[in-house]
Amino acid sequence: MPLSKKARIEVYLPDVSTPAYRDLLDALEQEFTFTFGGCTTARGLDGNYLSHRGDRVRDRIHLVYTDTPIALEQNLTILENYVDALRRAAHDALEEETILIVVVEVLHGA
């Protein structure tokens, strides 16, 4: 069976218990479910990053991702515009830039 190329969109959101973060997580889940037919949320993951001073910082995050029905390479501009809209919505909801949005190519065998 041939594999089909799809674009996966991943959003890494800090695990913060304030209403704004919970509301954004819910909005992302709804957006991905109704736009692409579903999503997966992995809650309470451990993350690490280096601070500006070079210190290791441990962070708890949620990961929300969806596989789109479109191929990455042929639809790069569409995906860029969609990710920009997600980033603006997240920035407006949180009034800070604390999330990472990643688009990667995945292969489906179904």
Secondary structure, DSSP 8 states (H G I E B T S, - for coil): ---EEEEEEEEEEE---SHHHHHHHHHHHHHHHHHHS--EEEEEEEEEEE-TTS-EEEEEEEEEEEE-SS-TGGGHHHHHHHHHHHHHHHHHHHSS---EEEEEEEEE--
